[in-house]
């Protein structure tokens, strides 16, 4: 039943016919089911123990956000809102659009998806920033430095502590720890 509904929605996005859309949607749904099964296997306690860092070292808790830099932030915001249904809100003071996905009750237990005007024209590199939520800010900074990673800067705000670095290809990586109030 869901496949027929999704195929009907695909018609609204420009597909020629339901008959054309349905097999593609069915294949995507089967692929998604296989992917979910792989994730379930990976999330079993024994498999998770194998990928957890040893000891009590500072670690990444989850993805805190994903930030897209856009040459035309208003148009990109409209695309994500209108085409994908992401309820982006626009901050008129700076032109940033954002949506917060809450996934827990502890401080910082949310993921932000944001689109912001690019400071300089966007090229293929540095179009996005990965934001990671960490459990021990100072420990994480020390861990990065011990691994030879340059921490570009850190800043403290009333709601959290933030740090910035770059990955091996020069892409921006931001990390933060929420401050409990």
N, C-alpha and C positions, 0 to 999 in steps of 0.2 A: 504494500500500500504506500509506504513512504517513497519508494522509487517512482511510482506514478506521480505523486505530488511534486517531487523534485524535478521530474521530467517536465511536468506542466509549468513549473517555475522557470525552467530553462527556456521554454518557449517565449516567455516574457523578456528574456535576455537576448533574443535574436535567433534562436535555433529555428530551423526550417519546419520541423514537424516533431510531434511527440515520438513517432517511430524512430526518427533519427536520434533524438536525445536519450530515450530510455535505455538502449544498450550501453551507451557511454556512462550514464549515471549508474546503471547496475554494476558495471565493471569497477567504477570508482568506489561504490559501496562495498563490493567484495574485497577490494584492495584495502579499504579502511578497516574492515572486519579482521583481515589478516594482520594489519598493523596493530590493532587493538590487542589481538591475541599475543603478538610478540611483546608488546609493552607489559601485558599481564604477567608473562613469563619472566620478563626482566625485573618486575617489581616484587617477585616472590622474595621472602626474607633471605634465603640462601644466596640468590643471585645478587641482591642488593648489598649483602655483606661483602661480597667479592669486589665491589666497586667503591666502597666507602673508604675515605682516607684513614690511615692508621692513627691511633692515638686520639688525643683531644685537640688536634691542631685546628686553628681558625679555619672555617670553611664557608663555602657558599651555601646558603639555605635554599634559594630559589632565584628565578629571574624576577628582578624588581621592575623592569620595564624595557620597552623597545621604543626608540626614538628615531623617527625619520626626519631628515633634513630635506626640505623641499624648495625648489625654485619658485613654485606657486602653491604656497601652503593652503590657501583657501580652496583652490581647485582640487588638490589632493585630499583635503578634508571632506569635501563634497563627495568625491569618488568613494572613499571608505565608508562614509555615512550612507550614501544613497545606494551603492552597489552591494556592499557587504553587510549593511545594517548595524555598523558599530556606532553606538550613540555618543559620538564625539561632541564635546562642549568646547566652545571657543573662548579664550581669554582675550577680551578686546584690548587689554593693556599691552600685549606683546604679540598677538597673532598666533599664539600656540593653541593647538587643539589637543584635547586629551580625553581619555576614558580610563577609569580605574575599575579593575576587576578584583573585587574582594574575595579572598579565599581563606579566611581565618579570622580569629578574633584578637590575636596578638598584635602588638604594634608593628606596623609595616607589612602586614600580611595581605598585600595586594600587589597587583601587577599593573603598571601604567603603560598604555599604548598612547604615544603622542606624535604629533606632526608639528614641526616648527619651521619657521622661515629660515632658510640657509643664510649664514653670515656672508658667505661667498658662493658663487654659482656651484651647484652640485655637479660633481663629476662621478665617475664610476666608483671612486674610492671615497670613503668617509661620508657616505650618504646616511649611515645609521650609527647609533650608539647602543651598545648592549649594556644594560644596567643590571647588576647582580646584588642581591641582598645578602649580607654576611652576618655571621653570629658574633664576631669579635673584631671590631674595626681595627684597633691597634695591633692585635695579633695577626690580622690579615695583611696589614701594611708591612709588618715585620717579615711575614712569610714571603710576600712578593719581593721585598728587598733582598732577602736571603737567597732567593732564586735568581737574582740578577735582573729583576724587572724594575724599570724606572717608574716611580710613582711621580707623575707630573705635578700634582698638587692635591691638597686636602682642604676641606672647608667644613666648618661646624655651623649648623643652623639650629633653631629651637626644636625642630622635629627630627633631626638626624644628622649624622656625620657622613660626609661624602669624600670620595677619592677618585682620581682619574689616572689612567694609564693608556697604553696602546698595545694591541696584540702584535704578533710577529709580522703582520703585514701592514701595520700602521692604522688599523681600525680602532676607533675610540671604544674604550671599556670604562664604564663608571661603576663604582661599587659603593654601597652605603649600609649603614646600620641605623635603624630607627631608635629614637630616644623615647623611652616610656615616660608618660606624664602621670 
